[in-house]
Amino acid sequence: MDVETIKVGRRGAIVIPAGLRKKYGLEEGALLIAEPLLDGILLRPAVALSVEIYTPERKAQFLLNNVLTAEDYAWAVSEVKKLGLDPENIPHERPGNI
């Protein structure tokens, strides 16, 4: 295992040596998790995933487009109405058996 010394700069900034950045795929702007341990700090790459916030209209589309039976469709229509929306104004395809 190669050991490298890193100097802490102003405001706590550190520079990770190029070899380690390359080995672990760390590019400028990469996120790291700093985990405190009894004998030091563990730095690990972090993964950030975007989160989509669904509008009521998008939720209604999901409900109406993912039904299989007439009973499912009736339930979805009632759920869309609970969202305060008119199912006829939501773009969707009715299942073939309805």
matplotlib code that plots the C-alpha trace (Angstrom):
import matplotlib.pyplot as plt

x = [0.0, 1.4, 1.3, 1.3, 1.4, -1.1, -0.8, -3.9, -4.2, -6.1, -9.8, -9.0, -8.4, -6.4, -5.0, -5.4, -2.3, -2.9, -2.2, -4.9, -7.3, -6.7, -6.9, -10.3, -11.8, -11.9, -12.3, -12.7, -16.0, -16.2, -18.1, -16.5, -17.8, -15.6, -16.2, -14.7, -13.0, -11.2, -7.8, -8.4, -10.7, -11.8, -12.5, -14.8, -16.3, -20.0, -22.8, -25.3, -28.6, -31.0, -34.5, -37.5, -40.4, -43.6, -46.4, -49.9, -50.4, -47.4, -48.7, -52.0, -50.2, -48.5, -51.8, -53.7, -51.0, -50.2, -53.5, -54.3, -58.0, -61.2, -61.2, -57.7, -58.7, -61.7, -59.5, -56.9, -59.6, -60.9, -57.3, -56.8, -60.0, -58.7, -55.8, -58.2, -57.7, -60.0, -58.8, -60.0, -57.4, -54.5, -52.7, -53.0, -54.0, -56.8, -56.1, -57.4, -60.0, -61.8]
y = [0.0, 3.4, 6.0, 9.7, 12.8, 15.5, 19.0, 20.8, 24.3, 27.4, 26.8, 23.0, 22.5, 19.4, 18.3, 14.6, 13.4, 12.9, 9.1, 8.6, 10.8, 8.8, 5.5, 6.3, 8.3, 11.6, 14.6, 18.2, 18.7, 15.1, 14.5, 12.7, 11.5, 12.3, 9.7, 10.2, 7.1, 6.6, 6.8, 9.4, 10.4, 8.1, 9.7, 7.8, 8.7, 9.8, 9.3, 12.0, 11.2, 13.8, 13.5, 14.2, 15.9, 14.8, 17.3, 16.2, 16.0, 13.7, 11.5, 11.3, 10.2, 7.4, 6.3, 6.3, 4.7, 1.8, 0.0, -3.4, -3.9, -1.9, -2.2, -0.7, 2.1, 3.0, 3.1, 5.3, 7.7, 8.0, 8.7, 11.3, 13.0, 13.0, 15.0, 17.6, 16.8, 15.8, 12.5, 13.5, 16.4, 14.1, 12.6, 8.8, 5.7, 3.6, -0.2, -2.0, -3.9, -0.8]
z = [0.0, -1.0, 1.7, 0.8, 2.9, 2.4, 3.7, 5.1, 3.6, 4.5, 5.3, 5.7, 2.0, 1.0, -2.3, -3.1, -5.0, -8.7, -8.6, -6.0, -7.9, -11.0, -9.3, -7.7, -10.6, -8.6, -10.9, -10.1, -8.4, -7.2, -3.9, -1.0, 2.2, 5.2, 7.9, 11.3, 12.8, 16.1, 14.5, 11.6, 8.8, 6.1, 2.7, 0.3, -3.0, -2.7, -5.2, -5.6, -7.4, -8.6, -7.2, -9.4, -7.6, -9.3, -10.0, -9.4, -13.2, -13.5, -10.7, -12.5, -15.7, -13.7, -12.2, -15.5, -17.7, -15.4, -15.2, -16.6, -15.9, -16.0, -12.2, -12.0, -14.4, -12.3, -9.2, -11.0, -12.1, -8.6, -7.3, -10.0, -9.0, -5.4, -6.7, -7.8, -11.5, -14.3, -15.8, -19.2, -19.2, -18.4, -21.5, -21.2, -23.0, -21.7, -21.6, -24.7, -22.6, -21.4]

ax = plt.figure().add_subplot(projection="3d")
ax.plot(x, y, z, "-o")
ax.set_aspect("equal")
plt.show()
